[in-house]
Amino acid sequence: MRIISWNVNGIRAVEKRGFGAWFAKEAPDILCLNETKADPGQLSPELVNPPVEGKPYTSFWASAKKKGYSGVAIYTRVEPLDVHPMGSAAFDNEGRTLEAEFRDFTLIAAYFPNSQEGGARLDYKLAFCGAILERCNALVRQGRRLLLCGDYNIAHTPIDLARPKENEESPGYLPEERSWMDEFTAAGYVDTFRRFHPGEAGHYTWWSYRTNARARNVGWRLDYHCVDKNFFQSVQSSIIRPDVEGSDHCPVEIELRI
């Protein structure tokens, strides 16, 4: 099973940059989008029900109350047993998560908040991180296999960004954020890309639009597929797709043996 996660930085914007053709070519089993910045009523029929050959997709949406902000979506060819947001108004009002229960595992598609300059939303960010970890732990205790994918808005370690020294006080690399990632992985969750690519530098998923950063590969690794440690044995590969353009992020992809 192939699952792709991509922060599209506005689904209507990426539609104009060839999203439909890319989706048709890739045709993953499940596609999770972050920062959709829209609700289904604002979208073309092709975005709600993509005309991809083969088994049709069903789409699910969590949109922010604030127009043109945040939001996540899941397109799936695999029929879920249930799909719902986190269940916390503070986060659901910003369209931060969708949880899809499948027969063999639970998928959480998440768009973590940005802590913003000066840590203006750090408390909100850490509250979200805490709620996500609590939910993951609850699912694992129930015996569920878990995949948490999306834009975490955190570069975990110095190897996960091109210029760590210069960014020690930057949102996404604050000590409190990195500490939460330490807590998350210590709780038994595996950063699948890093497990397959230990110690490899230069792998990023986001590049600033300024200063031609993508062409120079001056980036950050902010997008993840993480699984509980028992589910990792079912992971066949975990890769980054920097060849795919259209957003300031690129997709990340995981293949599961299901």
N, C-alpha and C positions, 0 to 999 in steps of 0.2 A: 504494500500500500504506500503510495506516494502522497505526502502532505507538504504543501508549500505555504509559507507565511510571508506576507509582504506588507510593509507600511507604504501605502501608495500616495500619501500626502495629498489626499483628495481624489476620490474615485472618478468624479466628473472630469477632473484635469487629466488623469491618466488615460481616460477613455479616448481623449483627443490625441494621445501619443501612442496609439496602437495596442491598447490593453486587450481589446477583443481578439485581435489576431494572435497575440501572445498566448492568451488563455486557450484559444482553440488549438494552437500548436502544442502546448504543454499538456493540457487535459489531465491534470492530476486527479487523484481520487477525491481529495479534499483541498480546497484553497481557503485560507484564512487571510482576511485583509484588515489592516489597522489604519487608523486615521482616515476613515472614509469621508468624513465631513459632509454627510448627507443622510437622508432617510429615503426609503424606497419610493415614496411618492414624488420625489424630485428627480428620479432616474429614468433613463430610457428603458424600454422593455428588454433590450439586449443586455442590460446590466443586471436586471432583476432575474431574468430567465435566459442565460446565455445560450446562443444557438451553436453549441459544440456538438460535433458528431458523436454518436454512441449513446450510452445511457444518459438521460437528462440529469441536470443538476437541480437541486432544491437550494434556495438561498434563505438565510436567516440573518436578521439585522438587529443591532443594538445601536440606537442613535442617541446623540446628546440632545437635551432640551434646547440648548443654545444652537442656533442654526449655523451650519458651516464649521462645526467644531467636533473634534474627536471622532468616536464611533468605530465599531468593529462589525465585520460580516463573516459569515461562513457559507461557502458553496460546497455542497457535498453530493456525490453520487451514491454514497453509502447511507442508507436510511437510518437516521438516528432514532433512538428510543424516546429521547426528550431533549429539548434545547431551551435554555433559559439564562437570563443574566444572573449576576451574583446574588441579588436579593437585598442589596443595601442601597438605599436611596442616594446616599452621598456619592456613590460610584456609578450606580445605574443612570443617574441623571446626566452623567457625562459619557454614557455609552462605552464603558471601560472594558466590559467582558461579555463573552457568551460561553456558556458551558454546554457542551454537546455530549450526551451519553450514548455511546455505541455499545454493541453487544460485548466487545472484547476489551474496551478501554473507555476512559473519559478524556475528552479534549477540552481544554480551556484556551480559548483565543482571547488574548489580553493586550490592551494598549495601556501600558503603565504611564502615569502622569510624569510630566517634566517638572523637575524641582525648581526650575527657573533661576534667573540671575539673583545672586545674593541669597539663594535658598528660600525665595518668597513662598513657594508651595512645598517646601520640604516636609513639613508636618503632614500635609495631605498625602504626599507621595509615600511617606513611611507608614501612614495609616493604611493606605491601599496595599502596600507590600505585606504588612502584617495580616490583613484580611485574606490576601491570596494564600499566604503560607498556612494560615489556619484552615482554609478550605481544602487545600491540597492534602494537609495532614488528615483531615476528616475523611476524605475520599480513600486515602491509602489505608486508614484504619478499617474502613468498610470492605477492604479487599479489592478495591478497584485499581486497575493499572492506569497510570496518569501521564498525560502529555500536556505541558503548559508551553504554549508557543506565542510569539508576538514580539513587539517592540518593548523591551524592558526599560528603555531609556537609562541604562546603566552599563558602563564599561567596567567589568569586574576587576581586572588586574592590569598592571602596566603594559602587558603585551597586547591588550585589547584596544589600544589607541595609539596613534602614531607619535603623539607628543605628550606623554604623561606628566612630565615635570611642569610644563607650561600650563597644564589644565587641572592642577590639584585643587583649585577652588572653583572649578567650572561645574555647572549642573550636569549630572550624569556621571560625574567622577568624584563626587563629594565623599568624604570618609564615611558618613552615615549610610550612604547608598551602597558603597562597596562592602561595608560591614553587614548590611542586610544580605547581600549576595553570599557572603561567607556563612551567615546563619542558614540561609536557604540550602546551600550545598551540603553543609554539615548535618542538616536534618535528613539527608538521604536522597537528594535530588541531583541528577547528573546533567551537566552541561554537555550535551551530546557532541557538539562540534569540537569542543576542546578535548574531549575524550578520544576522538578519532585523530585529532591534530595537535597533540601535546607539544608545547614549546614553540610552535610555529608562529612567527611574527608576520605582519603585513596582511592579515585577513580582517577586513572590515565590512560593515553593512550600511554605514551612513557616512556621507561626505558633505560638508558645507557647500552651498552653492557659491560661496565667495572664494576668491583667490584660486579658482581652477583646481580645487582640492581633489576632486575625483580623478582627474587626469594625472595628478601627481601622487595619488593614493595616500593622501593625508586624511585618514578617516578614523572612525570609531566602530567597534563591534557592539552594537546595541540590541540586535535581534537574535533570538534564541529559540531552540527547541530543547526543552528540559524534560526529563522523565524521572519517575521514581526509580530507585536503584534496581528493583526487581524487574522492571519493565525494560531496562537497558539491554537485556539479553535478546530482546526482539528487535533491536535497532540494527539495521543492516548498513546504513550510511547516514551521514549528516553533513551537508555541504552548504556553501555560500555561493550565490549566483551573481557575481559582479558584472557579468556580461549583459544582464537585463537592465535596461535603462527605462526612464519614464518618471522616476521619482528620485528624491535625494537619498532614499534607501534602496537597497537591492533585496530581492527575495532570498529566503533561506529555505532549505529543502531537507526533508527527512524521509527515509524509506524504512518501513516497518514490515516485519515478517508476521503477518496476522493470519 
